[in-house]
Each structure stands twice: as C-alpha cells, then as structure tokens.
C-alpha cells in the first residue's frame, strides 16, 4: 500500500517519539535518538514491523525518539501511517 500524503504523530516530550511519514517509492527509516547506539536497531525493527503489518510498501519514515517505549513507538507509527493513507484528514 502506498501513502497518499505526509503525516505526523507524537510529540517532542520525554518518553515520546515524533513520527513523520511521507510518500516514497522505497521504504526508508531515519532515526534520531540519544539512545540509538543501545536501542536503535530495536526501534527501527519495531517501525519496520508496523509497516509490514499495515502492508506499507513505500514510505520515508523519520523517527525523533526521546526515550519512547515499544508500545508508544507502535502507536505513533500506526497513527502517522493511518493519517497518511487517508485523503483530507491530518
């Protein structure tokens, strides 16, 4: 499934993650995080798992992490992707 438009979910507050998604031909995940060395692979794996579950084949995804837990990352990813799939809703 391809995204229709760009969308965002999340905040820049501690223990949250700001997820920005945009339509793209390929699937890319860019991560900014203070804990990328320790948890970067896990954060990206969670984001990739959500895209696969939702059958997203093309998206440019940017995650700005501020210590979000796994369930928060999943929720923000799903929200941003659902917003990007709908016409006229942000």
Secondary structure, DSSP 8 states (H G I E B T S, - for coil): -B-SS-EEE--SSTT-EEEEEE--SSEEEEEEETTHHHHHHHHHHHHHHHHHHTT--BEEEEEEESS--HHHHHHHHHHHHHHHHSTT--
